[in-house]
Amino acid sequence: MSPLLEKLKTVALLPTLTAFDVRDADDTADGADEPALDIDENGSVVTLPAAEWLVCFVPGLYPQWWHRFAHAKHKHVFAIRKLDHESWLLVEPWWTRLMVDVLSANEAIKFLRWGAAGHVLKVREAIPGRGTQLRGWSNCAVLMAFLLGRSYWTWTPHGLYRRLMADASVETINPDQLLSEHFRGIGNRIAGAAWKSPFAGPAAAGKTLPLGESA
């Protein structure tokens, strides 16, 4: 190709290339103003331990046209995990958004009751993970697999359930027992708080009664 034709080709392509340039107008030196951050072996600026999630495979809350093609108890899947005595972290895919919220214990119990209507698995997330964004169609099963760092090519909650059940590290959770333990923990904390109350008598203030005396 002659030098003249090469120059004309470059000039013609310049507007097209400029249209796809996503850099800021002030970004004249690539990497010059990037902050100096320590990055761990997984490419993250913080190093966190792998979390254990309660992955809940549940029936739908209300009928959908596609429910007839899905497993009776595995029409939807979401994940929840306990942060402390008073709060839980929820990740629930909707049709229109990904719901990621910190719930109170009272709010979390509603999702645990929903989970009790299906099946619950305890799954440790994989870090850095083996998932991929090339799977497409970000429905609930795909997003949960991605959250857990799994490379499963499955698009249904029941398909995800079967793949996780084949993983020896995954633990099956009894939903009824989970609810019982939750309410038992609430009762123990209430009893403990009442025992420490200033109105609970001398024992609450660290005092002991002499032998022979009664409260």
VMD Tcl script that draws the C-alpha trace (Angstrom):
set ca {
  {0.00 0.00 0.00}
  {1.33 3.40 -0.97}
  {2.20 5.96 1.75}
  {-0.63 8.20 0.53}
  {-3.28 5.46 0.87}
  {-1.92 4.47 4.29}
  {-2.23 8.07 5.47}
  {-5.80 8.37 4.13}
  {-6.76 5.12 5.92}
  {-5.39 6.41 9.22}
  {-7.28 9.71 8.89}
  {-10.52 7.88 8.05}
  {-10.27 5.57 11.06}
  {-9.31 8.29 13.54}
  {-12.92 9.45 14.33}
  {-14.01 5.83 14.83}
  {-11.15 5.08 17.21}
  {-11.78 8.33 19.09}
  {-15.45 7.39 19.60}
  {-14.38 4.22 21.41}
  {-11.83 5.98 23.63}
  {-13.31 5.73 27.16}
  {-10.51 7.62 28.90}
  {-11.19 10.93 30.61}
  {-10.15 14.06 28.79}
  {-7.60 14.83 31.52}
  {-6.10 11.34 31.37}
  {-2.98 12.11 29.38}
  {-0.55 9.77 31.12}
  {-1.74 6.19 31.58}
  {-1.07 5.03 35.14}
  {0.66 8.22 36.19}
  {-1.99 9.21 38.74}
  {-3.03 5.73 39.90}
  {-2.87 5.34 43.70}
  {-0.14 3.12 45.11}
  {-2.02 0.25 46.77}
  {-0.85 -3.03 48.18}
  {-2.45 -5.90 46.26}
  {-2.55 -9.45 47.57}
  {-1.93 -12.64 45.61}
  {-5.57 -12.72 44.49}
  {-5.49 -9.22 43.02}
  {-7.44 -7.64 45.89}
  {-6.58 -4.57 47.97}
  {-7.77 -6.41 51.11}
  {-7.31 -10.02 52.18}
  {-10.43 -11.58 53.65}
  {-11.12 -15.17 54.71}
  {-13.52 -17.24 52.67}
  {-17.06 -16.88 54.03}
  {-19.60 -19.65 54.53}
  {-23.00 -18.99 52.98}
  {-26.37 -20.57 53.58}
  {-27.55 -21.13 50.03}
  {-31.33 -21.50 50.06}
  {-33.18 -23.29 47.26}
  {-36.81 -22.31 47.64}
  {-40.28 -22.38 46.04}
  {-41.53 -19.18 44.44}
  {-43.36 -16.58 46.49}
  {-46.05 -16.25 43.83}
  {-46.78 -18.15 40.60}
  {-44.71 -17.51 37.48}
  {-45.41 -18.94 34.03}
  {-42.08 -20.81 33.97}
  {-42.59 -22.51 37.37}
  {-44.23 -25.49 35.63}
  {-40.84 -26.32 34.11}
  {-38.88 -25.98 37.37}
  {-38.31 -28.27 40.35}
  {-41.15 -28.09 42.86}
  {-38.97 -26.73 45.70}
  {-36.12 -25.22 43.67}
  {-37.70 -22.40 41.72}
  {-35.39 -19.72 43.18}
  {-32.10 -19.52 45.03}
  {-30.56 -16.88 47.30}
  {-27.74 -16.74 49.84}
  {-27.58 -15.43 53.39}
  {-24.96 -15.51 56.12}
  {-24.73 -14.37 59.71}
  {-22.52 -11.38 60.49}
  {-23.13 -11.18 64.25}
  {-25.93 -11.77 66.76}
  {-27.97 -8.91 65.38}
  {-27.30 -8.80 61.64}
  {-27.22 -10.98 58.54}
  {-25.95 -10.35 55.01}
  {-28.40 -11.19 52.22}
  {-27.68 -11.64 48.52}
  {-30.90 -12.21 46.58}
  {-31.22 -11.92 42.80}
  {-34.36 -10.22 41.56}
  {-35.54 -9.92 37.98}
  {-34.66 -6.23 38.04}
  {-31.71 -5.92 40.44}
  {-29.33 -7.76 42.73}
  {-30.49 -7.20 46.31}
  {-27.48 -6.99 48.66}
  {-28.48 -5.79 52.12}
  {-27.67 -6.17 55.80}
  {-30.75 -7.46 57.62}
  {-31.77 -7.34 61.24}
  {-32.37 -10.64 63.02}
  {-36.13 -10.17 62.68}
  {-35.80 -9.59 58.93}
  {-33.43 -12.51 58.48}
  {-35.85 -14.92 60.14}
  {-38.32 -14.32 57.29}
  {-35.77 -15.48 54.76}
  {-34.78 -18.44 56.95}
  {-38.44 -19.46 57.12}
  {-38.58 -19.22 53.33}
  {-35.45 -21.38 53.17}
  {-37.12 -23.94 55.43}
  {-39.74 -24.46 52.71}
  {-37.01 -25.86 50.42}
  {-33.43 -26.99 50.96}
  {-30.47 -25.21 52.54}
  {-26.78 -25.91 51.88}
  {-23.79 -24.48 53.74}
  {-21.18 -23.57 51.12}
  {-17.76 -22.00 51.55}
  {-17.02 -19.49 48.82}
  {-13.93 -20.05 46.68}
  {-11.23 -17.37 46.67}
  {-10.16 -16.14 44.16}
  {-12.77 -18.37 42.56}
  {-13.16 -20.13 39.24}
  {-16.28 -18.40 37.93}
  {-16.53 -16.56 34.65}
  {-18.55 -13.62 33.38}
  {-18.83 -15.23 29.94}
  {-21.71 -17.43 31.05}
  {-24.33 -14.80 30.32}
  {-28.00 -14.72 31.33}
  {-27.53 -13.52 34.91}
  {-30.43 -15.31 36.57}
  {-30.47 -16.39 40.20}
  {-28.60 -19.68 39.68}
  {-25.85 -18.07 37.60}
  {-25.37 -15.21 40.07}
  {-25.22 -17.58 43.05}
  {-22.62 -19.75 41.32}
  {-20.61 -16.60 40.57}
  {-20.93 -15.43 44.20}
  {-19.54 -18.77 45.37}
  {-16.71 -18.68 42.84}
  {-17.94 -21.83 41.07}
  {-17.40 -22.51 37.37}
  {-20.64 -24.44 36.95}
  {-22.34 -24.11 33.58}
  {-25.88 -24.42 34.89}
  {-28.79 -22.04 34.55}
  {-31.42 -23.43 36.94}
  {-31.61 -23.49 40.75}
  {-32.02 -27.27 40.73}
  {-29.04 -27.66 38.43}
  {-26.95 -25.59 40.85}
  {-28.27 -27.66 43.75}
  {-27.17 -30.90 42.09}
  {-23.69 -29.56 41.34}
  {-23.21 -28.34 44.90}
  {-24.47 -31.62 46.34}
  {-21.70 -33.39 44.40}
  {-19.12 -31.24 46.26}
  {-17.83 -33.11 49.31}
  {-17.14 -29.84 51.14}
  {-20.80 -28.74 50.99}
  {-22.91 -29.42 54.07}
  {-26.65 -30.07 54.09}
  {-28.46 -27.98 56.70}
  {-31.69 -28.98 58.42}
  {-33.86 -25.86 58.05}
  {-36.00 -26.70 61.09}
  {-32.90 -27.15 63.23}
  {-31.51 -23.88 61.86}
  {-34.65 -22.03 62.94}
  {-34.61 -23.72 66.37}
  {-31.00 -22.71 66.95}
  {-31.79 -19.17 65.85}
  {-34.67 -18.80 68.32}
  {-32.69 -20.56 71.05}
  {-29.88 -18.06 70.58}
  {-32.32 -15.17 70.85}
  {-33.77 -16.66 74.05}
  {-30.32 -17.14 75.59}
  {-29.35 -13.54 74.85}
  {-32.60 -12.26 76.36}
  {-32.06 -14.38 79.47}
  {-28.46 -13.22 79.74}
  {-29.48 -9.59 79.45}
  {-32.14 -10.05 82.11}
  {-29.63 -11.67 84.47}
  {-27.29 -8.71 84.06}
  {-30.09 -6.22 84.65}
  {-29.60 -3.81 87.60}
  {-33.02 -4.94 88.80}
  {-31.97 -8.58 89.07}
  {-30.87 -8.25 92.70}
  {-27.50 -8.36 94.51}
  {-26.08 -11.01 92.22}
  {-26.38 -8.65 89.25}
  {-24.16 -6.13 91.01}
  {-21.51 -8.73 91.78}
  {-22.59 -9.06 95.41}
  {-23.02 -12.32 97.30}
  {-25.42 -13.01 100.09}
  {-24.04 -14.27 103.44}
  {-24.67 -17.91 104.22}
  {-27.93 -18.42 106.06}
  {-29.57 -15.44 104.36}
  {-31.91 -15.69 101.45}
  {-32.97 -13.24 98.83}
}
mol new
graphics top color blue
foreach p $ca { graphics top sphere $p radius 0.5 }
foreach p [lrange $ca 0 end-1] q [lrange $ca 1 end] { graphics top cylinder $p $q radius 0.2 }
display resetview
